């Protein structure tokens, strides 16, 4: 089942470019939850679970965060059909990381963080493609501490400066204008606070 692209989203919704950023958020959310779960020393099955194989008796089995991230990742080919090179690269690194984690009986923090970093870095080219998406930008800002903990302190700040040709203040104004045009006024104040926090890291 993991090799089939099964989704609650319609093929039309997945293929629309404005939804790319949302798919990226779904994948990142599960990666971040896996990182937090590991820090909390939760049961490993919550992070990476065995695939159900006793249908229909396995309906209550746990699905790990990384399993869900991989399932979302299967939709990238439809959403980024014009960037298959980066999608295939992500799939390759994700599969290798999961294979490595699933083979080890005991995973050290260093090994786990290294695996997450490889997955995250493989996703970055697709994040860059969506760099004008204010919702994805907002999501990254809200998860700055997790990203910096996964990679290194100040990483998100450096990454955003690298993929945008302007300074963060000008970029923030542009993103706020986009929220304003769409009528999402309530998002603007939180966005500005998060951007200010990022600028002072």
N, C-alpha and C positions, 0 to 999 in steps of 0.2 A: 504494500500500500504506500510505502514511503516514496516509491519511484513514480507514483501517479500524482498528477497535479489536480487534487480535489480541493475545491474551494467553495465557500458560501458566496463569494463574489462572482458576478457574471463575467464572462470573457470580455464583454464590452467595457465594463468598469475597470478591469485589470489593465486593459490595453490603453486606456486614456492617460495621457501624459500628466495631467494634474493629480492623478492618484498615485503616481510613482513615489512621492514623498511619504505618503501614508503607509505604503508597503514597506519602505525602508524603516519607518518608525516601528512597525510591528516586529520586524526582525531585531532591531536594536533593543526594543523593550524586553524581549526574551533573553537576549545576551546580558543585559544589565541585571535582570532578575536572577539569572544564573550566577552572576558575580556576587550579588548580595546574598544569595542563598549559601554560597560557598563560604563567605565571610561569617555567616551565622552558623556555619557547620551543620546545615540541615542534611537530612537523609539524601544520599547520593542519587537515589531514584527520582528525587524532585528536580535534579539538574539534568540527568541523562538516564532515561529509562529504557528497558527492553521493550521491543515492539510487541504488541499483543499478538498472540498466535493461537488462542483457543476460543475463537469466536463461536457462539455468542456469549461465552462465559466470562469474557475479559472486559465487559463494558465498564466496569468500575476501576480498571487498572489506572495507575498514575501515568501521566504524560509529562516528561521532563521539559524544562525550559528550552534546552538545546534542541530537543526533538521538535518542539513547536516552531522554533526559529528556522530549522531546516525545512519544515513543511511550508512555511511562508516563503522561504528561499526558492522553492520549486516554482513559484509564480513569477519570478524575476524574468524568465525567458519571454513570457508574454508581455510583461510590463516594459521591459527594456530590449525589445526585439531589434532595435537599431544599435545596440551596444552589446552584442552577444559575446564579444571577446572578454569583456569585464565580467559578464555573468558567468561564463564558463570558468574563468579564473577564480571567482568566488566559490562556485560549486566544488571545484577541485580542492581548494584550501579548507573549506568547511568539511568535506568528506574525510580528508586526511586528518584533520584535527579530531573529529569524532571517532575515527578508527583508532587513533592513538589513545584517546581517553578511555574508550571502551575495552581496550586490551589490558589496561593496567588494573591491578587489584587495589593498589593504594596510590592515590594521586596527591602529589605534594602541591602546596600553594603555588610554587614557582612553575610547575608543569601546567597547572590549570590556567594560571594567568597568561602564560606563554601561548596556550591554545586559543584563549579568547582574543589575545592580541592579533594573532594570525587571521582569525575570522574577521575581526574588526577592520584590520588593514586591507583585507581583500574586498571589503564592502565600501571602503572610502572612495574609489573612483565613481561608484554609483551615487554616493552622497554628494560628490562634487557636481555631478550632472544635475542634481536637484538643488543646487546652491541658492537659487532664486526663490525657493519655496519657503515662505515665512513660517508655516506650521512646523516644518522640519527644523528650521533654524531655532524656533522657540523650544522645540522638544530637546534639541541638543543643549541649549542653554540650561534648561531645567535639570538635565542630567550631567552637567559639567563635572560635579564632584565624582560621580561614578566613572566617567570617561577618564578624568585625570588620575583616579586611583588605579584604573586598569592599565593605563599607558605610562604616564608620568605627570607630575605637577605642571600645570600651565599648558598641557598639550592641546586642549580644545582651542584656547586663545591663539596659539601658533597656527593651528590648522585652518581656522577661519580667516586669519590674515593671509595665509598662503593661497587659499582658493578664491579670495576676493581681491580685486585690484584697488579697492578703496579702503579707507580707515573704518574702524568699527562704528564711529559716530555717524558717518555718512551712510554706512550700510544699515544701521539701526533706523535712521530716518526713512530710508527706502522701504524697509520691512513694515514699519508703522504705517506708512502711506498705503501699502498694499492691504493691511488689515482695515484701514479706514475706508478704502474703496469698497471692500467687501462687507462693510457694516459691522465688523467684529471689534467694536470700540472697547469692550471690557478686557480684551486681550492686551491692549496697548500698554496699560500701566504696569502690568506684571512683566511684560517683555522689556520695558525700559529699565526696571529694577534689576532684572537678571543680566541685562547687557552692561549696566553700571558695575555690578558685582564682578563680571568677567573682566572688565577694563582695569579693575583695581587688584587683580590677582598678581 
